[in-house]
Amino acid sequence: MERTEYLIVGAGMTGLAFAEAVGGKDYQVLEAADEIGGYCRTVRKDGFVWDYSGHFFHFKHREIEEHLIARMGDQRVLKVSKDSRIRWGDGYVDFPFQKNIHQLPKDDFVDCLHDLYFRETAPATNFKAMLYAKFGKGIAEKFLIPYNEKLYATDLAKLDVNAMGRFFPHADIDEIIRNMKQPDNASYNAMFTYPEGGAIQYVHALMKGVDTTRVHVGERLEHIDRAKRVARTNRREIAYRHVVSSAPLPQLLGIAGVEHDRRIYDWNKVLVFNLGFDRKGPSGVHWIYYPQRDLSFYRVGFYDNIFNTDRMSMYVEIGRPKDWRPAEGEVDALREQVLDDLVRAGIVDGHELVASHSVLLDPAYVHITEASIADAQAKRDALAEEGVHSIGRYGRWTYSSIEDNIVEARELAAAIAP
C-alpha cells in the first residue's frame, strides 16, 4: 500500500494552491478528469479561446495576483475595468439594476422609485423576501427576482437571506438616489484580470510550484476509511495522514461514509455554450444580464471585447435544476434556441456561427439555506477532526471567489503542514 502525508482531491485552483503551499512535503494529487484545471479549463477551437465559462479573476490580494502573473512568462495579461449591462427593452441599463433605475423608461422608473420608498421592511427570512423588503416590489419583480430565478433555477424563497454573501450588490435608498447624479457602480468585480490564453493560465501558474509527478489525472477517489485513514481510488489504495478535498461536499460525505440528509444539499447546473462567429458583434461590453423570462439565457459574455479581436467570441449561460439530464439531441436543440434568442436580443444580426462548444457545469451554484449552512459546518468540522478537510467553493458548500479558495488553501496548509 502506498502512503502519503497529504492526499489532495481535485486538481483545480483550490487543490493546486494547497499543493503549492505545502511545497516539498509529501503529497499526492488526485484528479478524476483527464486533465487538470477543474472549472478553470480552457478550450481552443478554430482560432477561438474559451473557458468552461466566464472566469475573470477579481483580486483583493495584490500579492496573489502578482504571484500568479509573474509565473505566466510572456503571456499577455490585461487588467480590465468591467463594462457590464442589463438588457432592458430596446436598450441597456448599467449594472447593478437597483442603483440605476433612473436609466429606465419613465413609467418603469416611477414604479421602482415609488415601491422602493414605500416598501415593507419587515425582517426577511429568505432570499426572495429580502429582495422585496430591501428594494420594493418594482426593483424585485422587474429584475432581481426573474434574473436570479433564471440563474439559480429554483424558487428564491428556498434560499437563505445571505445566499450570495458579499457578492450581492446591496444598496440602500440613499445610495440609489445619490447614484442618479453621481454614478458609482463599483462592485467586488469592478476590475478583473484576464490572460490571453484563458483561465487555464492561472492553473499553469500554480503548477509552476507543484511537482507534476505527484499529480494523477484520471484517478477518481472512491472510498475513504476514516478509521484506518486509507483511501481507495479506481487504481489503488493510499494510506494518508490528511485528506484535503475540493470535491463537492455531498459527494465527499458519500465517499467518506458520513450519514447525511441529502435533501439539505441543493444546487443547480449551468449549461454553457461557447460560440464563435465570423465577425464582430457589440463592442465594448464585457457581459450582459437578461432578466427576460422569454429568453433562454441569463447572461452572455464577450471574450472578443477583452482583447479587441475582430470576431465575436462569446459564452452563453443557461440555468438548469440539479436533476436535469438532457435527452439525446436536447443540447443541440437548446443551442438552436440560444441562436434564435441571440437574434431576438439583437446580438446576432446576420452573423455566421463558425465554431461552438458546450459544457454542463454540475454543480454550478450551490443553494445556500440555513439548514445547509449549519449542516455543512458541522460535517466539515467533524471530518476535520479525523484528518479529512473539505475546502473550496464546493467543499465548503458556499459562494466564494477563486481567490478566496486560494487564500483558504494557503491557510489550511499553514495550519496542518507548517
C-alpha positions as CSV (number, residue, x, y, z in Angstrom):
1,M,0.0,0.0,0.0
2,E,1.2,3.5,-0.9
3,R,1.5,6.2,1.7
4,T,1.3,10.0,1.7
5,E,1.1,12.8,4.2
6,Y,-1.4,14.9,2.2
7,L,-3.8,13.3,-0.2
8,I,-5.3,16.2,-2.3
9,V,-8.5,15.5,-4.1
10,G,-9.1,17.7,-7.1
11,A,-6.5,19.4,-9.4
12,G,-8.4,22.7,-9.7
13,M,-7.3,26.0,-8.3
14,T,-8.0,25.0,-4.7
15,G,-6.2,21.7,-4.7
16,L,-3.2,23.0,-6.6
17,A,-3.0,26.1,-4.4
18,F,-2.7,23.7,-1.4
19,A,-0.1,21.5,-3.2
20,E,1.9,24.6,-4.0
21,A,1.7,25.8,-0.4
22,V,2.9,22.6,1.1
23,G,5.9,22.7,-1.2
24,G,8.4,20.0,-0.8
25,K,6.4,17.9,1.7
26,D,4.9,14.5,0.8
27,Y,1.6,14.9,-1.1
28,Q,-0.3,13.3,-3.9
29,V,-3.0,15.0,-6.1
30,L,-5.9,13.0,-7.5
31,E,-7.9,14.4,-10.4
32,A,-10.9,12.4,-11.7
33,A,-10.9,14.2,-15.0
34,D,-8.3,13.5,-17.7
35,E,-6.8,16.9,-17.3
36,I,-6.1,19.4,-14.6
37,G,-7.9,22.7,-14.0
38,G,-11.4,21.9,-12.8
39,Y,-13.8,24.6,-14.0
40,C,-10.9,26.8,-15.0
41,R,-10.2,24.6,-18.0
42,T,-9.8,26.4,-21.4
43,V,-11.0,25.2,-24.8
44,R,-9.3,26.2,-28.1
45,K,-11.2,25.7,-31.3
46,D,-10.9,27.1,-34.7
47,G,-8.9,30.1,-33.5
48,F,-11.2,30.8,-30.6
49,V,-10.2,30.6,-26.9
50,W,-13.0,29.9,-24.4
51,D,-13.1,28.9,-20.8
52,Y,-15.6,26.4,-19.4
53,S,-17.5,29.6,-18.5
54,G,-16.5,33.2,-17.9
55,H,-13.7,33.1,-15.3
56,F,-12.5,36.6,-14.9
57,F,-10.3,36.9,-11.8
58,H,-11.1,39.7,-9.3
59,F,-8.2,40.1,-6.9
60,K,-8.4,41.7,-3.5
61,H,-4.9,40.5,-2.5
62,R,-2.3,42.1,-4.8
63,E,0.3,39.6,-3.7
64,I,-1.7,36.7,-5.1
65,E,-2.3,38.5,-8.4
66,E,1.3,39.4,-8.8
67,H,2.5,35.9,-7.8
68,L,0.3,34.3,-10.5
69,I,1.1,36.7,-13.2
70,A,4.8,36.6,-12.6
71,R,4.7,32.8,-13.4
72,M,2.9,33.4,-16.8
73,G,6.1,34.3,-18.7
74,D,5.4,36.0,-22.0
75,Q,1.6,35.5,-21.6
76,R,-0.2,38.8,-22.3
77,V,-2.4,39.7,-19.3
78,L,-4.9,42.5,-19.3
79,K,-6.3,44.3,-16.3
80,V,-9.8,45.4,-17.4
81,S,-12.3,47.8,-16.0
82,K,-15.6,45.9,-16.2
83,D,-18.4,47.1,-18.5
84,S,-21.5,45.1,-17.7
85,R,-25.1,46.0,-18.7
86,I,-28.6,44.8,-18.4
87,R,-30.8,44.3,-21.4
88,W,-34.0,46.4,-21.0
89,G,-36.5,46.9,-23.8
90,D,-34.6,48.0,-26.9
91,G,-31.6,49.3,-24.9
92,Y,-29.5,48.8,-21.8
93,V,-29.3,49.8,-18.2
94,D,-26.0,49.8,-16.3
95,F,-25.4,47.1,-13.7
96,P,-26.4,46.9,-10.9
97,F,-30.0,47.4,-11.7
98,Q,-31.0,48.7,-8.3
99,K,-28.6,51.6,-8.5
100,N,-29.5,52.6,-12.0
101,I,-33.3,52.6,-12.0
102,H,-33.1,56.3,-13.2
103,Q,-31.9,54.9,-16.6
104,L,-35.3,53.1,-17.1
105,P,-38.2,54.4,-19.1
106,K,-40.2,56.9,-17.1
107,D,-43.0,54.6,-16.1
108,D,-40.7,51.8,-15.0
109,F,-38.6,54.3,-13.1
110,V,-41.6,55.7,-11.3
111,D,-42.8,52.2,-10.4
112,C,-39.4,51.3,-8.9
113,L,-38.8,54.5,-7.1
114,H,-42.3,54.5,-5.6
115,D,-42.1,50.9,-4.4
116,L,-38.6,51.4,-3.1
117,Y,-39.8,54.3,-0.9
118,F,-43.0,52.6,0.3
119,R,-41.5,49.1,0.7
120,E,-42.4,47.0,3.7
121,T,-39.3,46.5,5.7
122,A,-40.3,43.6,7.9
123,P,-37.4,41.2,8.7
124,A,-36.9,38.7,5.9
125,T,-36.5,35.0,6.4
126,N,-35.4,34.0,2.8
127,F,-33.6,35.5,-0.2
128,K,-36.8,36.4,-2.1
129,A,-38.4,38.1,0.9
130,M,-35.1,40.0,1.4
131,L,-35.3,41.4,-2.2
132,Y,-38.9,42.7,-1.5
133,A,-38.0,44.1,1.9
134,K,-34.8,45.9,0.8
135,F,-35.7,47.1,-2.7
136,G,-39.5,47.0,-3.0
137,K,-41.8,45.3,-5.5
138,G,-40.7,47.2,-8.6
139,I,-37.0,46.5,-8.4
140,A,-37.5,43.0,-7.2
141,E,-40.0,41.9,-9.8
142,K,-38.5,43.8,-12.8
143,F,-35.0,42.4,-12.4
144,L,-33.8,40.8,-9.2
145,I,-36.3,38.0,-8.9
146,P,-36.6,37.0,-12.6
147,Y,-32.8,37.2,-13.2
148,N,-31.9,35.2,-10.1
149,E,-34.6,32.6,-10.7
150,K,-33.0,32.0,-14.1
151,L,-29.6,31.8,-12.6
152,Y,-30.4,29.6,-9.7
153,A,-33.1,27.6,-11.5
154,T,-35.1,27.5,-8.2
155,D,-37.7,29.2,-6.1
156,L,-35.7,32.0,-4.4
157,A,-37.8,31.6,-1.3
158,K,-35.9,28.4,-0.6
159,L,-32.6,30.3,-0.3
160,D,-31.0,31.9,2.7
161,V,-31.2,35.7,3.1
162,N,-27.5,35.9,2.6
163,A,-27.3,33.3,-0.1
164,M,-24.8,35.3,-2.2
165,G,-22.8,36.8,0.7
166,R,-20.6,39.7,-0.3
167,F,-21.2,39.0,-4.0
168,F,-24.7,40.5,-3.9
169,P,-24.7,44.2,-4.8
170,H,-26.6,45.7,-1.9
171,A,-27.6,49.4,-2.0
172,D,-29.6,51.4,0.4
173,I,-32.1,54.1,-0.6
174,D,-29.5,56.9,-0.1
175,E,-27.0,55.2,-2.4
176,I,-29.7,54.6,-5.0
177,I,-30.7,58.3,-5.0
178,R,-27.1,59.5,-4.9
179,N,-26.3,57.3,-7.9
180,M,-28.8,59.3,-10.1
181,K,-26.4,62.3,-10.2
182,Q,-23.0,60.8,-9.1
183,P,-22.8,57.3,-10.7
184,D,-20.8,54.8,-8.6
185,N,-21.4,51.3,-9.8
186,A,-18.4,49.8,-8.1
187,S,-18.7,46.2,-7.1
188,Y,-16.5,43.3,-5.9
189,N,-15.6,42.6,-9.6
190,A,-15.3,46.2,-10.9
191,M,-11.8,45.3,-12.1
192,F,-10.7,41.9,-13.4
193,T,-7.6,40.3,-14.7
194,Y,-7.6,38.0,-17.8
195,P,-4.7,36.3,-19.6
196,E,-4.8,35.9,-23.4
197,G,-4.6,32.2,-23.1
198,G,-7.7,31.9,-20.9
199,A,-8.3,30.9,-17.3
200,I,-6.1,27.8,-17.6
201,Q,-3.1,30.1,-17.5
202,Y,-3.8,30.6,-13.8
203,V,-3.8,26.8,-13.3
204,H,-0.5,26.6,-15.2
205,A,0.9,29.4,-13.0
206,L,0.1,27.4,-9.8
207,M,1.6,24.3,-11.4
208,K,4.9,26.0,-11.6
209,G,5.1,25.3,-7.8
210,V,3.7,21.8,-7.9
211,D,5.6,18.5,-8.6
212,T,4.0,17.2,-11.8
213,T,4.9,13.6,-10.9
214,R,2.6,13.9,-7.9
215,V,-0.4,14.8,-9.9
216,H,-2.5,11.9,-11.2
217,V,-5.2,12.6,-13.7
218,G,-8.0,10.1,-14.5
219,E,-7.7,8.9,-10.9
220,R,-11.0,9.0,-9.0
221,L,-11.4,8.8,-5.2
222,E,-14.0,6.1,-4.5
223,H,-13.9,5.5,-0.7
224,I,-12.3,6.8,2.5
225,D,-11.9,4.6,5.5
226,R,-11.7,7.2,8.2
227,A,-10.8,4.8,11.0
228,K,-7.8,3.3,9.2
229,R,-7.0,6.5,7.3
230,V,-6.9,4.7,4.0
231,A,-8.3,6.0,0.7
232,R,-9.3,3.8,-2.3
233,T,-9.3,5.1,-5.8
234,N,-10.1,3.5,-9.1
235,R,-6.4,2.4,-9.3
236,R,-5.0,1.8,-5.8
237,E,-5.2,2.2,-2.0
238,I,-3.3,5.0,-0.3
239,A,-2.7,5.5,3.4
240,Y,-2.8,9.1,4.3
241,R,-2.3,11.5,7.3
242,H,-4.6,14.2,5.9
243,V,-7.1,14.3,3.0
244,V,-7.6,17.8,1.5
245,S,-10.7,17.7,-0.8
246,S,-12.2,20.4,-3.0
247,A,-14.8,17.9,-4.3
248,P,-18.5,18.9,-3.7
249,L,-19.2,18.3,0.0
250,P,-22.2,16.0,-0.6
251,Q,-20.0,13.8,-2.8
252,L,-17.3,13.7,-0.2
253,L,-19.8,12.8,2.5
254,G,-20.8,9.8,0.5
255,I,-17.3,8.7,-0.2
256,A,-16.3,9.1,3.5
257,G,-19.4,7.1,4.6
258,V,-20.9,10.1,6.6
259,E,-24.6,9.8,7.1
260,H,-26.4,13.0,6.0
261,D,-29.8,14.2,4.8
262,R,-29.4,14.7,1.1
263,R,-32.4,17.0,1.0
264,I,-30.4,19.6,2.8
265,Y,-27.9,19.9,-0.1
266,D,-29.4,21.5,-3.2
267,W,-27.8,23.2,-6.2
268,N,-28.3,23.9,-9.9
269,K,-26.5,23.1,-13.1
270,V,-25.4,25.6,-15.7
271,L,-25.3,24.8,-19.4
272,V,-22.6,26.9,-21.1
273,F,-22.5,27.4,-24.9
274,N,-19.2,28.9,-26.2
275,L,-19.9,30.4,-29.6
276,G,-17.6,31.9,-32.3
277,F,-18.9,34.0,-35.2
278,D,-17.4,35.2,-38.4
279,R,-17.4,38.9,-37.5
280,K,-17.7,41.4,-34.7
281,G,-20.8,41.9,-32.6
282,P,-21.5,44.5,-29.9
283,S,-18.3,46.4,-28.9
284,G,-17.1,47.5,-25.5
285,V,-19.4,45.5,-23.3
286,H,-17.9,42.5,-21.4
287,W,-21.1,40.8,-20.3
288,I,-24.9,41.4,-20.4
289,Y,-27.6,40.2,-18.0
290,Y,-31.0,39.1,-19.2
291,P,-34.0,39.0,-16.8
292,Q,-36.5,38.4,-19.6
293,R,-38.3,35.1,-18.9
294,D,-38.8,34.5,-22.7
295,L,-35.1,34.3,-23.4
296,S,-33.3,31.1,-22.6
297,F,-30.1,32.5,-21.1
298,Y,-29.5,34.7,-18.1
299,R,-26.1,36.1,-19.1
300,V,-23.9,36.3,-22.2
301,G,-20.2,37.5,-22.2
302,F,-17.8,38.6,-24.9
303,Y,-14.2,37.4,-25.0
304,D,-13.5,39.5,-28.1
305,N,-14.2,42.7,-26.3
306,I,-11.5,42.0,-23.7
307,F,-8.8,41.6,-26.4
308,N,-10.4,43.6,-29.1
309,T,-10.4,40.8,-31.7
310,D,-12.3,41.0,-34.9
311,R,-14.7,38.0,-34.5
312,M,-17.4,37.8,-31.9
313,S,-16.4,35.2,-29.3
314,M,-18.9,34.6,-26.5
315,Y,-20.2,32.4,-23.8
316,V,-23.9,32.0,-23.1
317,E,-25.2,30.6,-19.7
318,I,-28.4,28.8,-19.0
319,G,-29.5,27.7,-15.5
320,R,-31.0,24.2,-15.0
321,P,-32.2,22.3,-12.0
322,K,-29.9,19.7,-10.4
323,D,-32.0,16.8,-11.6
324,W,-31.9,18.0,-15.3
325,R,-30.4,15.3,-17.5
326,P,-30.5,16.3,-21.2
327,A,-32.2,13.8,-23.5
328,E,-30.5,12.8,-26.8
329,G,-30.4,15.8,-29.1
330,E,-31.6,18.2,-26.4
331,V,-28.4,20.1,-26.1
332,D,-28.3,20.7,-29.9
333,A,-31.9,21.9,-29.8
334,L,-31.0,24.3,-27.0
335,R,-28.1,25.6,-29.0
336,E,-30.5,26.4,-31.8
337,Q,-32.8,28.1,-29.3
338,V,-29.9,30.2,-28.0
339,L,-29.0,31.3,-31.5
340,D,-32.6,32.3,-32.1
341,D,-32.8,34.2,-28.8
342,L,-29.5,35.9,-29.6
343,V,-31.1,37.2,-32.8
344,R,-34.2,38.4,-30.8
345,A,-31.9,40.1,-28.3
346,G,-30.1,42.0,-31.0
347,I,-26.7,40.3,-30.5
348,V,-26.6,38.2,-33.6
349,D,-27.6,40.0,-36.8
350,G,-26.7,38.1,-39.9
351,H,-23.6,36.6,-38.3
352,E,-22.4,33.1,-39.3
353,L,-21.6,30.6,-36.5
354,V,-18.2,29.1,-37.3
355,A,-17.4,27.3,-34.1
356,S,-19.1,26.1,-31.0
357,H,-18.6,24.2,-27.8
358,S,-20.8,23.3,-24.8
359,V,-20.2,22.1,-21.2
360,L,-22.5,21.3,-18.4
361,L,-21.3,22.6,-15.0
362,D,-22.6,20.3,-12.2
363,P,-22.7,21.6,-9.6
364,A,-22.7,25.3,-10.6
365,Y,-24.4,27.4,-7.9
366,V,-25.0,25.8,-4.5
367,H,-28.3,26.7,-2.9
368,I,-27.4,28.2,0.4
369,T,-30.0,27.7,3.2
370,E,-29.9,28.0,7.0
371,A,-30.0,24.2,7.1
372,S,-27.2,23.7,4.6
373,I,-25.0,26.3,6.4
374,A,-25.4,24.6,9.7
375,D,-25.1,21.0,8.4
376,A,-22.1,21.8,6.1
377,Q,-20.2,23.4,9.0
378,A,-21.0,20.5,11.4
379,K,-20.0,17.9,8.9
380,R,-16.8,19.7,7.9
381,D,-15.7,20.2,11.5
382,A,-16.3,16.5,12.3
383,L,-14.4,15.4,9.3
384,A,-11.5,17.7,10.1
385,E,-11.2,16.1,13.5
386,E,-10.5,12.8,11.6
387,G,-8.0,14.4,9.2
388,V,-10.4,15.0,6.3
389,H,-10.5,18.6,5.2
390,S,-13.2,19.9,2.8
391,I,-12.3,23.3,1.3
392,G,-13.1,25.5,-1.6
393,R,-16.3,26.7,-3.1
394,Y,-17.9,23.3,-3.3
395,G,-16.0,21.7,-0.5
396,R,-17.3,24.4,1.9
397,W,-20.7,24.4,0.1
398,T,-20.8,28.2,-0.2
399,Y,-20.5,31.1,-2.6
400,S,-16.9,32.2,-2.9
401,S,-14.3,33.5,-5.4
402,I,-11.4,31.6,-6.8
403,E,-9.1,34.0,-4.9
404,D,-11.0,33.2,-1.7
405,N,-10.2,29.5,-2.4
406,I,-6.5,30.2,-2.8
407,V,-6.4,32.0,0.5
408,E,-8.3,29.2,2.2
409,A,-5.9,26.6,0.8
410,R,-2.9,28.5,1.9
411,E,-4.3,29.0,5.4
412,L,-5.1,25.3,5.8
413,A,-1.5,24.4,4.6
414,A,-0.1,26.7,7.2
415,A,-2.2,25.1,9.9
416,I,-1.7,21.4,9.1
417,A,1.6,21.4,7.2
418,P,3.7,24.1,9.0
